[in-house]
Amino acid sequence: MEISMFIAYAVVGVLLALALTASATFTLQRNDQIVANMQKVQVPDSWLPRLAALKAAGAIGLVAGLWVTPLGVAAAVGVTLYFIGAVISHLRVKDYELAAAAVLTLVAAAALALRILA
């Protein structure tokens, strides 16, 4: 069972890392849709590079977590908290277009559970 959990973590973690990498890249490039979403939830423009760095760090940690379990766990905790914050940010301004943030929260939580169990 342990090997199947590791394989599941590897698939979920790597796919989540790819999504985080793309999101970090688009954030740094100031993609119109990303910037509009951030403005909608009242994220200051000056936070964009920091948020992109957090996403990139999460992606690196999830992949490194394939070899270093505590790093994978820590990265999955951080990414889960990041997206919980995103959901809260949407709800705070009564923006209910939060499906992407909610799904990513669940995927990050799944990566966390799988890494702990593997």
PyMOL commands that set and color helices and strands:
alter all, ss='L'
color gray80, all
select helices_A, chain A and resi 2-28+32-40+45-64+69-92+99-117
alter helices_A, ss='H'
color red, helices_A
deselect
rebuild
show_as cartoon
